[in-house]
């Protein structure tokens, strides 16, 4: 889990959250769920890639579909919980990267499309 000190949930800072799903159907379903919940302004469902990783004492290879999720840091905790609850993996990849720069109008759009809810 991401340390709370790393991303403060009250900040307007834009972040990029990366996760992977085992197939396109699951990736699209999660993307739609995140957008409909207004936890993200946009999710890019990428082309399938091949992941090579160490898991349970073995070197594994699997096809996966990466998601690039654009949101604000204030939504990270809820976004993480939703991904974990909907994810088929025992240990899903969830990585949050601060966006240190970008087109100001685009970054404002991310904030505008992810308003605070009563749950926050």
Secondary structure, DSSP 8 states (H G I E B T S, - for coil): ---TTTS-TT---EEEEEEEESSHHHHHHHHHHHHHTTS-SEEEEEEEEEEEEEETTEEEEEEEEEEEEEEEGGGHHHHHHHHHHH--SSS---EEEE-----HHHHHHHHHHS---TT-
